[in-house]
């Protein structure tokens, strides 16, 4: 926890001064790293409101909110963390599901993915990356997938854990890991699309990844509530829905 608090302080100090002069700050779980670029561009075009983004694991971002990080809106990869923040008084409005995430297995290797997840059993497979299940919902569900197929125990010595799926993505793209469990929104992002190979995992093998959004009380303290609420509402607009579909999310 001490480490998370230090990270929160570092994030606060690292925020550009411009973020305190009319822009809103959106904290987004790592699966939303790429889609947020499209969402904030479309939102700015529509409203003229600029958005700064902070990316991390849902658990780490929630801890930063609890320790005073100046975020206006929080996009989590699950409902657990925004619900907890709401119950603890960090928002006056309960969170809503803005999208459902999809889990994929990704590699830069020439492995035969027609085997499905059983490809991980191949003797030549080295490290397998997933996000820290204690902080990252996609990591938690990756563990559920491995347990569903009874692979967690046999593969445990090969597993490496990233702080978020952003770090998992780095492990895969740099070759530090042969395979990684990540979000479909990552492999469909224009910057990533076409790099490596991936398969979508059976949704019956993990719990639905219901992703929640919440407007935080800090928005009112900064007199940004109107702008923050506009961004919140935008996420449920027809334009945003098109963007979510483009990145492979399922809609509520």
C-alpha positions in Angstrom: 0.0 0.0 0.0 2.9 2.4 0.8 4.2 1.8 -2.8 0.7 2.7 -4.2 0.5 5.9 -2.1 4.0 6.9 -3.4 2.8 6.3 -7.0 -0.3 8.4 -6.3 1.9 11.3 -5.1 4.2 10.9 -8.1 1.2 11.0 -10.5 -0.2 14.1 -8.8 3.1 15.9 -9.1 3.7 14.8 -12.7 0.4 16.2 -13.9 0.9 19.2 -16.3 -0.2 22.5 -14.9 -2.6 22.9 -17.9 -4.7 20.1 -16.4 -5.7 22.5 -13.6 -6.8 25.2 -16.0 -10.1 24.0 -17.5 -9.2 20.5 -18.8 -10.6 17.4 -17.2 -8.5 14.5 -16.1 -9.7 11.0 -16.9 -8.1 8.0 -15.2 -8.5 5.0 -17.4 -7.7 1.3 -16.9 -5.0 0.0 -19.1 -7.4 -1.8 -21.5 -8.7 1.7 -22.5 -5.2 3.2 -23.2 -5.7 3.3 -27.0 -9.5 3.8 -27.2 -9.3 6.8 -24.9 -7.2 8.6 -27.6 -10.1 8.2 -30.1 -12.8 9.0 -27.5 -11.2 12.2 -26.2 -10.5 13.4 -29.8 -14.2 12.8 -30.7 -15.3 14.5 -27.5 -13.1 17.5 -28.0 -14.4 17.9 -31.5 -17.9 17.8 -30.3 -17.6 19.9 -27.1 -14.3 21.8 -27.3 -13.4 20.3 -23.9 -9.9 18.9 -23.6 -9.2 15.6 -21.7 -5.9 14.6 -20.0 -5.6 10.8 -19.4 -3.8 8.8 -16.7 -3.5 5.1 -17.5 -2.9 2.3 -15.0 -4.4 -0.8 -13.4 -7.9 -0.3 -12.0 -6.8 -1.1 -8.5 -3.8 1.2 -8.6 -6.0 4.1 -9.9 -8.6 3.5 -7.3 -6.0 3.7 -4.6 -4.7 6.9 -6.1 -8.3 8.4 -5.9 -8.5 7.4 -2.3 -5.2 9.2 -1.6 -6.3 12.5 -3.2 -5.3 12.1 -6.9 -7.0 15.0 -8.8 -9.1 12.8 -11.3 -12.4 14.0 -12.5 -13.6 10.7 -14.1 -12.6 7.1 -13.5 -13.0 4.4 -16.2 -12.4 1.1 -14.5 -12.0 -2.4 -16.0 -14.6 -3.7 -13.6 -17.4 -2.5 -11.3 -15.7 -3.5 -8.1 -13.4 -0.5 -7.8 -15.9 2.3 -8.8 -18.6 0.7 -6.6 -16.2 0.8 -3.7 -15.3 4.4 -4.4 -19.0 5.3 -4.5 -19.7 3.6 -1.2 -16.8 5.4 0.4 -18.1 8.8 -0.6 -15.8 9.6 -3.6 -18.8 10.1 -5.8 -22.4 11.1 -5.3 -23.6 8.9 -8.2 -23.4 5.2 -8.6 -21.2 3.9 -11.5 -22.6 2.5 -14.7 -21.4 -0.1 -17.1 -20.1 1.6 -20.2 -18.8 -1.6 -22.0 -17.9 -5.2 -21.6 -14.3 -6.2 -22.2 -13.1 -9.2 -24.2 -10.0 -11.2 -23.3 -7.6 -12.5 -25.9 -4.3 -14.5 -26.0 -1.6 -12.7 -28.0 1.8 -13.6 -29.3 4.5 -12.4 -31.6 5.7 -16.0 -32.2 4.8 -18.3 -35.2 2.9 -20.6 -32.9 -0.1 -22.6 -34.2 -3.1 -20.8 -32.6 -5.6 -23.3 -34.2 -4.9 -25.3 -31.0 -6.6 -22.6 -29.0 -5.4 -22.1 -25.5 -3.8 -25.5 -25.5 -0.9 -24.0 -27.5 0.4 -22.9 -24.0 1.1 -26.6 -23.3 3.7 -26.7 -26.0 7.2 -27.5 -24.6 8.8 -24.6 -26.5 6.6 -22.0 -24.9 8.5 -19.8 -22.5 7.1 -17.0 -20.4 3.3 -16.2 -20.3 2.3 -12.7 -19.2 -0.8 -11.6 -17.5 -1.7 -8.5 -15.4 -1.5 -8.6 -11.6 -4.8 -10.2 -10.6 -4.8 -8.4 -7.3 -5.1 -5.0 -9.1 -6.1 -5.7 -12.7 -9.5 -7.2 -13.6 -8.1 -8.5 -16.9 -5.4 -10.3 -15.0 -8.0 -11.7 -12.6 -10.0 -13.1 -15.5 -6.9 -14.5 -17.2 -6.3 -16.5 -14.0 -9.9 -17.7 -14.2 -9.3 -18.8 -17.8 -6.2 -20.8 -16.9 -8.1 -22.4 -14.0 -11.1 -23.2 -16.2 -8.8 -25.2 -18.5 -6.8 -26.7 -15.6 -3.7 -25.0 -16.8 -2.9 -22.6 -13.9 -0.9 -25.1 -11.8 1.0 -26.8 -14.7 2.0 -23.4 -16.1 2.6 -21.5 -12.9 6.4 -21.4 -13.2 6.0 -19.8 -16.6 3.7 -17.0 -15.5 5.0 -13.4 -15.3 2.8 -10.6 -13.9 2.7 -7.1 -15.2 1.4 -4.1 -13.1 -1.3 -3.7 -15.7 -2.0 -5.0 -19.2 0.1 -2.1 -20.5 3.1 -3.9 -19.1 1.8 -7.2 -20.4 1.7 -5.6 -23.9 5.3 -4.5 -23.5 6.3 -8.1 -22.5 4.7 -9.5 -25.6 5.9 -6.8 -28.1 9.5 -6.9 -26.8 9.6 -10.7 -26.7 10.1 -10.8 -23.0 7.1 -13.2 -22.9 6.0 -15.6 -25.6 2.3 -15.1 -24.9 0.2 -12.6 -23.1 -3.4 -12.3 -21.9 -4.6 -8.8 -23.0 -7.7 -7.0 -24.1 -9.2 -7.2 -27.5 -9.3 -3.4 -27.6 -5.4 -3.5 -27.5 -4.9 -5.9 -30.5 -7.5 -3.9 -32.5 -5.9 -0.5 -31.8 -4.5 1.1 -35.0 -1.0 1.3 -33.4 -1.0 -2.4 -32.7 -3.3 -4.0 -35.3 -1.4 -6.5 -37.5 1.4 -7.1 -35.1 1.6 -10.7 -34.0 -1.3 -13.1 -33.8 -4.1 -13.5 -31.3 -7.2 -15.5 -30.5 -10.3 -14.5 -28.6 -10.9 -16.6 -25.6 -14.1 -18.5 -24.8 -16.3 -16.1 -22.8 -17.6 -19.1 -20.8 -14.1 -19.5 -19.4 -14.2 -16.3 -17.4 -16.6 -13.9 -15.8 -18.1 -11.0 -17.8 -15.7 -8.0 -17.7 -18.3 -5.3 -16.9 -16.4 -2.0 -17.0 -17.7 0.9 -15.0 -17.4 4.6 -15.1 -17.8 7.1 -12.3 -17.6 10.9 -12.0 -15.5 11.7 -8.9 -16.1 14.3 -6.2 -12.8 16.0 -7.2 -14.6 17.3 -10.3 -16.7 19.5 -8.1 -13.8 20.7 -6.0 -12.1 21.9 -9.2 -15.4 23.3 -10.6 -15.2 20.7 -13.4 -18.3 18.8 -12.7 -20.2 20.1 -15.8 -17.4 19.1 -18.1 -16.8 15.8 -16.3 -20.5 15.0 -16.6 -20.5 15.8 -20.3 -17.7 13.3 -20.9 -19.5 10.7 -18.8 -22.7 11.2 -20.9 -20.6 11.2 -24.1 -19.5 7.6 -23.3 -23.1 6.5 -23.8 -23.6 8.4 -27.0 -24.0 6.9 -30.5 -20.6 8.3 -31.5 -18.8 6.7 -28.6 -20.7 3.5 -29.2 -19.3 3.3 -32.7 -15.8 3.7 -31.3 -16.3 1.0 -28.7 -17.5 -1.4 -31.4 -14.4 -0.5 -33.5 -12.2 -1.6 -30.6 -14.0 -4.9 -30.1 -15.9 -4.1 -26.9 -19.4 -5.5 -26.3 -22.0 -2.9 -25.4 -24.4 -3.1 -22.4 
